[in-house]
Amino acid sequence: MRRLILALALAGPLAACSSPPVRYFALPGPATAPSASGRALVLGPVRVPAYLARAQLAWRVGDAGLQFDDNARWGTAFDAEFLRALGEHLGAAAGTLDVVTWPARTGSPDAQRVSVEVEQLDVRGDGPCRLRARFAVRQGEEDTVVASGIADVRAQVDGPGADGLVRAYGALVAGLAREIAARLAP
C-alpha cells in the first residue's frame, strides 16, 4: 500500500510536467467550389523556401529570426500542403475543376502549365505577413511562356496562436492564386 501511495505521489507532478498535445494543420481551401469550364491547368513545379520544408509551423521573429512550434505541425510536408492548397485556390480563381499537379498531364493539349518559385513567405506572429513569388504560365507542346509575373501578396494574422498563423498562410496562398489566375490566357 505504501508503494502505491508513493507511486501516485510521484506520478502526479510528472503528469503536470507533460507537454501539450501536438496539433496538426492543413491550409484552408477556397470558400466556394470552382465551376466547370473547358480550361485545363497543370500546376508545378512549385518551390518554397527550404526553411519551410519541415513539419513544424514556422513564423518570422524580428528581421532575421525564425521560430518553430513543436506542438503545431502540418498534416503533411509543407511543400505538398502548399501545392494542394494553391491548386484548389487556383482552380476556384480560374473557374476550373481541371487542375492537376506536375508532372501529371491533363487530357487537353491546350492546358496551361503554371510554375511558381516562392522567394519569400513570411508569416509573423505580430501581424504583417508577406508572400513574394515569381510565376510563369506556359502553353502548348513547345512550352511557350504566355504570361509571367511577380506576385507580392500581403495579409495580417487575424487571431492568436497557431490557428491565426495558419489562416494567414491560407490568405497568402489564396492571394497568390488570384494574382496568377488574373494572368492566365482565356
Backbone torsions as a table, in degrees:
resi	resn	phi	psi	omega
1	MET	NA	-41.3	178.7
2	ARG	-62.3	-36.5	179.4
3	ARG	-66.8	-38.7	178.5
4	LEU	-63.7	-44.4	178.8
5	ILE	-63.7	-42.5	178.6
6	LEU	-63.7	-42.5	179.5
7	ALA	-63.7	-42.0	178.6
8	LEU	-67.4	-38.0	178.8
9	ALA	-64.2	-37.5	178.9
10	LEU	-77.7	-32.2	-177.2
11	ALA	-71.4	-33.1	-179.0
12	GLY	-57.2	-56.4	179.3
13	PRO	-63.6	-33.2	178.8
14	LEU	-66.8	-38.2	178.6
15	ALA	-65.2	-35.6	179.2
16	ALA	-67.7	-22.9	-178.9
17	CYS	-87.2	-3.5	-176.6
18	SER	-67.2	151.6	-177.8
19	SER	-81.0	158.6	178.0
20	PRO	-65.4	158.1	-179.0
21	PRO	-66.6	152.0	176.4
22	VAL	-75.8	133.5	175.9
23	ARG	-109.3	142.0	-179.5
24	TYR	-113.6	142.7	-174.7
25	PHE	-129.6	155.6	171.4
26	ALA	-129.5	146.7	176.1
27	LEU	-66.9	138.2	-179.1
28	PRO	-69.1	145.8	176.2
29	GLY	-88.8	-177.3	-179.1
30	PRO	-69.4	153.2	-179.8
31	ALA	-72.7	-28.3	-179.6
32	THR	-120.1	146.5	178.8
33	ALA	-79.5	146.5	177.7
34	PRO	-69.5	154.9	175.0
35	SER	-89.2	158.8	178.9
36	ALA	-75.4	133.6	175.9
37	SER	-145.3	175.5	-179.4
38	GLY	-83.7	-5.2	-177.3
39	ARG	-72.6	137.3	176.0
40	ALA	-123.6	136.1	-178.3
41	LEU	-128.4	141.8	170.4
42	VAL	-114.6	122.9	-177.8
43	LEU	-103.7	118.3	175.4
44	GLY	136.0	163.3	-0.9
45	PRO	-70.9	153.7	176.1
46	VAL	-123.4	126.3	-179.7
47	ARG	-117.7	136.8	176.1
48	VAL	-118.6	159.3	179.4
49	PRO	-56.8	142.3	-175.6
50	ALA	-60.2	-31.4	-178.1
51	TYR	-66.6	-14.0	177.0
52	LEU	-92.8	-6.5	-177.4
53	ALA	-80.8	66.0	-179.9
54	ARG	-152.0	167.5	-177.4
55	ALA	-76.3	-33.9	-174.4
56	GLN	-76.3	147.2	170.7
57	LEU	-63.8	139.8	-179.8
58	ALA	-122.5	146.1	171.9
59	TRP	-146.8	155.9	-176.2
60	ARG	-81.0	139.5	176.2
61	VAL	-127.4	119.3	-177.6
62	GLY	67.3	-156.4	-177.9
63	ASP	-79.4	-33.5	-173.1
64	ALA	-131.7	0.7	-176.5
65	GLY	-89.9	154.2	174.3
66	LEU	-127.8	145.6	174.7
67	GLN	-127.3	140.6	-179.9
68	PHE	-122.1	141.0	-178.2
69	ASP	-109.4	112.4	-179.4
70	ASP	-68.5	-16.6	-178.9
71	ASN	-101.3	0.5	176.4
72	ALA	-128.2	111.9	-172.7
73	ARG	-130.6	154.4	173.2
74	TRP	-75.0	146.0	-179.9
75	GLY	-69.3	-20.7	177.4
76	THR	-144.5	177.2	178.4
77	ALA	-56.0	137.8	-173.7
78	PHE	-59.0	-40.7	-178.6
79	ASP	-63.3	-37.3	176.6
80	ALA	-69.0	-38.8	178.4
81	GLU	-64.9	-43.0	178.1
82	PHE	-61.5	-46.1	179.8
83	LEU	-60.5	-46.2	179.7
84	ARG	-60.0	-50.6	-177.0
85	ALA	-65.6	-41.4	178.5
86	LEU	-62.5	-40.8	177.5
87	GLY	-61.3	-43.1	179.0
88	GLU	-65.2	-45.5	-179.9
89	HIS	-68.5	-37.5	178.6
90	LEU	-65.7	-41.3	176.0
91	GLY	-59.7	-43.8	179.4
92	ALA	-66.1	-43.9	-177.9
93	ALA	-69.1	-33.2	-178.5
94	ALA	-90.8	-7.8	178.5
95	GLY	71.4	44.0	179.0
96	THR	-140.7	147.4	174.0
97	LEU	-94.0	-13.5	-173.4
98	ASP	-94.6	77.0	176.1
99	VAL	-123.2	121.9	176.9
100	VAL	-122.0	159.3	180.0
101	THR	-98.5	141.2	-179.7
102	TRP	-64.1	140.6	15.1
103	PRO	-92.6	11.0	177.7
104	ALA	-62.0	161.6	178.9
105	ARG	-125.1	151.5	173.6
106	THR	-89.3	172.8	176.7
107	GLY	-81.0	-2.3	-175.0
108	SER	-97.7	126.3	175.8
109	PRO	-70.8	-15.5	-179.9
110	ASP	-93.6	9.1	-177.9
111	ALA	-59.8	142.8	175.1
112	GLN	-98.8	138.6	178.5
113	ARG	-108.8	129.1	-177.5
114	VAL	-112.1	119.0	174.0
115	SER	-108.3	145.5	-175.1
116	VAL	-136.9	134.4	172.5
117	GLU	-122.2	108.3	179.1
118	VAL	-80.0	116.6	-179.7
119	GLU	-88.7	-32.2	-177.9
120	GLN	-147.3	131.7	175.2
121	LEU	-142.3	92.9	-175.1
122	ASP	-114.9	113.7	171.8
123	VAL	-107.0	129.0	-176.8
124	ARG	-115.0	133.7	179.1
125	GLY	-62.8	-20.6	-177.4
126	ASP	-96.2	8.5	172.3
127	GLY	132.0	-76.1	-170.4
128	PRO	-72.6	133.7	-177.7
129	CYS	-131.0	153.4	-176.6
130	ARG	-147.0	139.9	171.3
131	LEU	-126.6	125.8	176.7
132	ARG	-124.4	125.5	-176.4
133	ALA	-144.8	145.7	170.9
134	ARG	-96.6	140.9	177.7
135	PHE	-140.5	155.4	176.0
136	ALA	-137.7	141.4	176.8
137	VAL	-113.0	123.2	-178.8
138	ARG	-117.1	154.3	-179.5
139	GLN	-147.7	151.2	174.0
140	GLY	84.0	171.1	-179.3
141	GLU	-63.6	-30.1	180.0
142	GLU	-81.0	-4.7	179.8
143	ASP	59.4	43.1	-177.7
144	THR	-71.3	132.1	176.8
145	VAL	-72.9	119.2	-179.6
146	VAL	-105.5	-15.2	176.7
147	ALA	-162.6	151.4	174.5
148	SER	-156.1	164.8	179.0
149	GLY	-179.1	179.1	174.4
150	ILE	-121.1	121.2	177.1
151	ALA	-95.7	135.3	176.9
152	ASP	-129.6	100.1	-171.9
153	VAL	-108.1	138.1	179.1
154	ARG	-121.6	149.8	176.8
155	ALA	-154.0	172.6	177.7
156	GLN	-124.4	145.6	170.5
157	VAL	-71.6	126.6	-174.3
158	ASP	-107.4	17.5	178.5
159	GLY	-175.6	168.0	-176.1
160	PRO	-78.4	158.5	170.3
161	GLY	69.6	-164.2	-175.8
162	ALA	-62.7	-35.6	180.0
163	ASP	-60.5	-43.0	177.5
164	GLY	-65.6	-39.9	178.3
165	LEU	-63.1	-43.6	-179.2
166	VAL	-64.7	-40.8	176.9
167	ARG	-63.2	-36.3	177.5
168	ALA	-66.1	-44.8	175.0
169	TYR	-56.2	-44.8	-179.4
170	GLY	-62.3	-40.6	178.9
171	ALA	-64.7	-38.4	178.3
172	LEU	-65.7	-43.9	179.2
173	VAL	-63.8	-42.7	178.7
174	ALA	-63.0	-40.4	178.0
175	GLY	-64.4	-40.1	176.7
176	LEU	-61.6	-43.9	179.9
177	ALA	-61.3	-41.5	179.0
178	ARG	-63.9	-41.0	179.9
179	GLU	-66.0	-39.7	179.1
180	ILE	-67.8	-45.9	-177.8
181	ALA	-58.7	-33.5	179.3
182	ALA	-67.0	-19.2	-178.2
183	ARG	-101.4	-3.7	-179.1
184	LEU	-68.4	145.4	176.6
185	ALA	-69.4	145.6	-179.2
186	PRO	-65.5	NA	NA
